[in-house]
Amino acid sequence: MLFIEFYTLAVPKQVLEFKYAGGIAEFQQHIPNHSYHEDEHLATARFVRIDELFHFINHCEEHGLHFDQDQNYSEDFAVYSFMGMLWEANWLQTNLFQLWMKGSN
């Protein structure tokens, strides 16, 4: 279980290992503000400004993660903010302050 702060990008660690060039270690190194956190199943990066978030999303897309800019949707990761989820992710559960992989409790 991880805490939600500002704009939180959450991605299953298994997805990073299989799809992100360089895996979890490279993902962690690529986060520009060093805000990486993880639990057993998820990795997160946090951003204060939405333009920083979308710059990082573009970077993630270049390194193998799916993101559809026209639909503002990803099959590989989710983004949660104080306003809620930016798109549906059936593998993620949240409350006002935390997020976790569905079924991991």
MDAnalysis code that builds the backbone (N, CA, C; Angstrom):
import MDAnalysis as mda
import numpy as np

u = mda.Universe.empty(315, n_residues=105, atom_resindex=np.repeat(np.arange(105), 3), trajectory=True)
u.add_TopologyAttr("name", ["N", "CA", "C"] * 105)
u.add_TopologyAttr("resid", np.arange(1, 106))
u.add_TopologyAttr("resname", ["MET", "LEU", "PHE", "ILE", "GLU", "PHE", "TYR", "THR", "LEU", "ALA", "VAL", "PRO", "LYS", "GLN", "VAL", "LEU", "GLU", "PHE", "LYS", "TYR", "ALA", "GLY", "GLY", "ILE", "ALA", "GLU", "PHE", "GLN", "GLN", "HIS", "ILE", "PRO", "ASN", "HIS", "SER", "TYR", "HIS", "GLU", "ASP", "GLU", "HIS", "LEU", "ALA", "THR", "ALA", "ARG", "PHE", "VAL", "ARG", "ILE", "ASP", "GLU", "LEU", "PHE", "HIS", "PHE", "ILE", "ASN", "HIS", "CYS", "GLU", "GLU", "HIS", "GLY", "LEU", "HIS", "PHE", "ASP", "GLN", "ASP", "GLN", "ASN", "TYR", "SER", "GLU", "ASP", "PHE", "ALA", "VAL", "TYR", "SER", "PHE", "MET", "GLY", "MET", "LEU", "TRP", "GLU", "ALA", "ASN", "TRP", "LEU", "GLN", "THR", "ASN", "LEU", "PHE", "GLN", "LEU", "TRP", "MET", "LYS", "GLY", "SER", "ASN"])
u.atoms.positions = np.array([
    [0.839, -1.170, 0.000],
    [0.000, 0.000, 0.000],
    [0.891, 1.242, 0.000],
    [0.585, 2.167, -0.872],
    [1.381, 3.382, -1.026],
    [0.504, 4.611, -0.836],
    [1.104, 5.703, -0.403],
    [0.356, 6.927, -0.167],
    [0.261, 7.755, -1.443],
    [-0.879, 8.414, -1.607],
    [-1.129, 9.285, -2.745],
    [-0.665, 10.687, -2.384],
    [0.136, 11.277, -3.259],
    [0.599, 12.645, -3.078],
    [0.569, 13.339, -4.434],
    [-0.063, 14.498, -4.497],
    [-0.115, 15.305, -5.713],
    [-0.613, 14.457, -6.871],
    [0.165, 14.322, -7.939],
    [-0.146, 13.435, -9.061],
    [0.728, 12.201, -8.910],
    [0.105, 11.064, -8.705],
    [0.844, 9.826, -8.470],
    [0.656, 8.883, -9.647],
    [1.754, 8.559, -10.313],
    [1.750, 7.576, -11.379],
    [2.064, 6.234, -10.737],
    [1.188, 5.255, -10.922],
    [1.364, 3.925, -10.347],
    [1.436, 2.897, -11.463],
    [2.396, 2.001, -11.348],
    [2.578, 0.951, -12.352],
    [2.936, -0.350, -11.642],
    [2.318, -1.458, -12.047],
    [2.706, -2.738, -11.462],
    [4.186, -3.031, -11.748],
    [4.881, -3.490, -10.737],
    [6.308, -3.774, -10.899],
    [6.535, -4.846, -11.958],
    [5.613, -5.782, -12.069],
    [5.728, -6.826, -13.088],
    [5.698, -6.227, -14.499],
    [4.871, -5.209, -14.709],
    [4.815, -4.526, -16.007],
    [6.152, -3.861, -16.303],
    [6.732, -3.214, -15.304],
    [8.038, -2.582, -15.502],
    [9.097, -3.596, -15.896],
    [9.095, -4.739, -15.246],
    [10.103, -5.763, -15.553],
    [9.976, -6.274, -16.980],
    [8.743, -6.411, -17.473],
    [8.530, -6.984, -18.798],
    [8.528, -5.966, -19.932],
    [8.111, -4.727, -19.668],
    [7.902, -3.782, -20.759],
    [8.819, -2.564, -20.743],
    [9.250, -2.119, -19.585],
    [10.047, -0.899, -19.502],
    [11.510, -1.225, -19.790],
    [12.096, -0.576, -20.768],
    [13.497, -0.837, -21.123],
    [14.391, -0.605, -19.905],
    [15.026, -1.665, -19.424],
    [15.878, -1.576, -18.246],
    [15.196, -1.966, -16.953],
    [13.881, -2.204, -16.998],
    [13.152, -2.689, -15.839],
    [12.975, -1.653, -14.736],
    [12.739, -2.147, -13.544],
    [12.461, -1.300, -12.390],
    [13.622, -0.367, -12.080],
    [14.836, -0.868, -12.154],
    [16.005, -0.043, -11.816],
    [16.101, 1.174, -12.732],
    [15.878, 0.992, -14.024],
    [15.930, 2.124, -14.958],
    [14.760, 3.073, -14.735],
    [13.576, 2.524, -14.494],
    [12.419, 3.368, -14.206],
    [12.726, 4.273, -13.017],
    [13.253, 3.693, -11.975],
    [13.589, 4.459, -10.773],
    [14.605, 5.555, -11.079],
    [15.608, 5.250, -11.872],
    [16.633, 6.230, -12.219],
    [16.104, 7.350, -13.105],
    [15.079, 7.062, -13.905],
    [14.547, 8.040, -14.848],
    [13.588, 9.047, -14.220],
    [13.121, 8.800, -13.007],
    [12.194, 9.736, -12.364],
    [12.967, 11.011, -12.036],
    [12.601, 12.136, -12.637],
    [13.426, 13.344, -12.516],
    [13.499, 13.931, -11.112],
    [12.498, 13.707, -10.291],
    [12.500, 14.308, -8.960],
    [12.805, 13.295, -7.844],
    [13.200, 12.096, -8.217],
    [13.598, 11.035, -7.273],
    [12.498, 10.717, -6.270],
    [11.246, 10.706, -6.711],
    [10.107, 10.463, -5.823],
    [9.632, 9.011, -5.863],
    [10.501, 8.108, -6.228],
    [10.150, 6.687, -6.357],
    [9.774, 6.091, -5.001],
    [8.674, 5.344, -5.002],
    [8.271, 4.534, -3.859],
    [7.742, 3.222, -4.406],
    [7.809, 2.186, -3.582],
    [7.291, 0.892, -4.013],
    [6.745, 0.130, -2.815],
    [5.879, -0.825, -3.130],
    [5.485, -1.837, -2.168],
    [5.744, -3.172, -2.845],
    [5.128, -4.209, -2.399],
    [5.396, -5.540, -2.969],
    [4.993, -5.639, -4.440],
    [3.943, -4.901, -4.842],
    [3.387, -5.055, -6.184],
    [3.491, -3.834, -7.088],
    [3.544, -2.636, -6.498],
    [3.467, -1.400, -7.279],
    [4.706, -0.539, -7.119],
    [4.981, 0.232, -8.160],
    [5.998, 1.282, -8.121],
    [5.274, 2.588, -8.430],
    [5.704, 3.670, -7.777],
    [5.072, 4.963, -8.021],
    [6.106, 6.061, -8.212],
    [5.670, 7.090, -8.906],
    [6.415, 8.338, -9.043],
    [5.407, 9.447, -8.783],
    [5.857, 10.511, -8.113],
    [4.952, 11.589, -7.747],
    [5.413, 12.904, -8.376],
    [4.427, 13.697, -8.797],
    [4.715, 14.965, -9.446],
    [3.810, 16.046, -8.891],
    [4.346, 17.231, -8.699],
    [3.582, 18.361, -8.169],
    [2.758, 19.011, -9.277],
    [3.331, 19.098, -10.479],
    [2.660, 19.778, -11.589],
    [2.283, 18.782, -12.666],
    [1.132, 18.991, -13.268],
    [0.643, 18.071, -14.286],
    [1.521, 18.072, -15.529],
    [2.145, 19.214, -15.873],
    [3.027, 19.229, -17.036],
    [4.265, 18.364, -16.793],
    [4.762, 18.314, -15.558],
    [5.879, 17.417, -15.225],
    [5.453, 15.962, -15.359],
    [4.235, 15.669, -14.898],
    [3.699, 14.317, -15.009],
    [3.645, 13.881, -16.467],
    [3.049, 14.703, -17.333],
    [2.905, 14.300, -18.732],
    [4.237, 14.266, -19.466],
    [5.185, 15.046, -19.052],
    [6.534, 14.927, -19.616],
    [7.109, 13.550, -19.262],
    [6.920, 13.113, -18.031],
    [7.410, 11.794, -17.620],
    [6.624, 10.680, -18.304],
    [5.331, 10.864, -18.486],
    [4.537, 9.859, -19.207],
    [5.075, 9.680, -20.618],
    [5.406, 10.767, -21.295],
    [6.003, 10.661, -22.635],
    [7.307, 9.891, -22.594],
    [8.100, 10.135, -21.565],
    [9.357, 9.406, -21.381],
    [9.073, 7.907, -21.189],
    [8.076, 7.581, -20.383],
    [7.721, 6.180, -20.142],
    [7.266, 5.500, -21.426],
    [6.513, 6.229, -22.231],
    [6.059, 5.695, -23.508],
    [7.250, 5.383, -24.419],
    [8.241, 6.248, -24.437],
    [9.447, 6.020, -25.232],
    [10.233, 4.808, -24.748],
    [10.033, 4.407, -23.495],
    [10.758, 3.281, -22.924],
    [9.913, 2.007, -22.840],
    [8.760, 1.991, -23.530],
    [8.033, 0.745, -23.702],
    [6.669, 0.636, -23.058],
    [6.258, 1.593, -22.244],
    [4.936, 1.512, -21.636],
    [3.885, 2.087, -22.581],
    [2.698, 1.530, -22.525],
    [1.597, 1.972, -23.376],
    [1.003, 3.265, -22.832],
    [0.741, 4.222, -23.737],
    [-0.059, 5.395, -23.418],
    [-0.695, 5.894, -24.700],
    [-2.008, 6.061, -24.682],
    [-2.750, 6.579, -25.821],
    [-3.070, 8.047, -25.527],
    [-2.365, 8.959, -26.186],
    [-2.548, 10.388, -25.927],
    [-3.922, 10.885, -26.358],
    [-4.472, 10.311, -27.428],
    [-5.786, 10.742, -27.898],
    [-6.887, 10.384, -26.901],
    [-6.783, 9.204, -26.323],
    [-7.779, 8.745, -25.358],
    [-7.402, 9.068, -23.914],
    [-6.175, 9.583, -23.722],
    [-5.666, 9.870, -22.372],
    [-5.834, 8.629, -21.487],
    [-5.206, 7.522, -21.929],
    [-5.416, 6.230, -21.283],
    [-4.163, 5.360, -21.427],
    [-3.905, 4.555, -20.419],
    [-2.815, 3.591, -20.482],
    [-3.298, 2.227, -20.028],
    [-2.820, 1.195, -20.699],
    [-3.054, -0.178, -20.273],
    [-2.053, -0.590, -19.197],
    [-0.950, 0.156, -19.065],
    [0.164, -0.259, -18.214],
    [0.265, 0.466, -16.879],
    [-0.229, 1.678, -16.792],
    [-0.099, 2.438, -15.550],
    [-1.346, 3.282, -15.340],
    [-1.478, 3.807, -14.139],
    [-2.600, 4.676, -13.794],
    [-2.055, 5.937, -13.150],
    [-2.860, 6.985, -13.175],
    [-2.496, 8.232, -12.515],
    [-3.637, 8.611, -11.579],
    [-3.276, 8.900, -10.342],
    [-4.246, 9.308, -9.341],
    [-3.838, 10.669, -8.792],
    [-4.816, 11.518, -8.600],
    [-4.551, 12.834, -8.021],
    [-5.584, 13.116, -6.946],
    [-5.525, 14.271, -6.371],
    [-6.500, 14.662, -5.363],
    [-7.913, 14.705, -5.939],
    [-8.040, 14.763, -7.267],
    [-9.344, 14.767, -7.931],
    [-9.838, 13.358, -8.232],
    [-8.993, 12.353, -8.065],
    [-9.358, 10.976, -8.371],
    [-8.517, 10.426, -9.510],
    [-8.943, 9.280, -10.027],
    [-8.234, 8.623, -11.121],
    [-8.415, 9.425, -12.405],
    [-7.333, 9.548, -13.179],
    [-7.439, 10.224, -14.474],
    [-8.049, 9.298, -15.526],
    [-7.977, 7.975, -15.304],
    [-8.665, 6.985, -16.131],
    [-8.809, 5.723, -15.301],
    [-9.708, 4.852, -15.718],
    [-9.985, 3.623, -14.986],
    [-8.812, 2.650, -15.073],
    [-8.569, 1.978, -13.979],
    [-7.571, 0.905, -13.932],
    [-8.160, -0.202, -13.061],
    [-8.619, -1.288, -13.680],
    [-9.312, -2.332, -12.932],
    [-8.396, -3.137, -12.015],
    [-7.104, -2.914, -12.057],
    [-6.146, -3.629, -11.224],
    [-5.732, -2.826, -9.990],
    [-6.263, -1.620, -9.843],
    [-5.838, -0.728, -8.773],
    [-7.012, -0.366, -7.869],
    [-6.775, -0.371, -6.562],
    [-7.759, 0.089, -5.598],
    [-7.196, 1.306, -4.883],
    [-8.091, 2.236, -4.546],
    [-7.664, 3.463, -3.887],
    [-8.684, 3.881, -2.830],
    [-8.217, 4.706, -1.934],
    [-9.105, 5.476, -1.080],
    [-8.595, 6.908, -1.164],
    [-8.960, 7.763, -0.290],
    [-8.525, 9.159, -0.403],
    [-7.024, 9.357, -0.253],
    [-6.351, 8.437, 0.426],
    [-4.953, 8.657, 0.774],
    [-3.995, 7.580, 0.289],
    [-4.504, 6.422, -0.114],
    [-3.634, 5.300, -0.432],
    [-4.087, 4.599, -1.702],
    [-3.165, 3.859, -2.278],
    [-3.488, 3.000, -3.415],
    [-2.749, 1.687, -3.255],
    [-3.327, 0.614, -3.845],
    [-2.731, -0.707, -3.741],
    [-3.259, -1.575, -4.885],
    [-2.542, -2.646, -5.151],
    [-2.912, -3.590, -6.186],
    [-4.151, -4.350, -5.709],
    [-5.167, -4.383, -6.552],
    [-6.410, -5.082, -6.202],
    [-6.086, -6.523, -5.833],
    [-6.646, -6.969, -4.731],
    [-6.451, -8.348, -4.283],
    [-5.193, -8.567, -3.454],
    [-4.428, -7.524, -3.199],
    [-3.174, -7.719, -2.461],
    [-3.335, -7.582, -0.957],
    [-4.515, -7.221, -0.484],
    [-4.730, -7.089, 0.972],
    [-5.014, -8.421, 1.597],
])
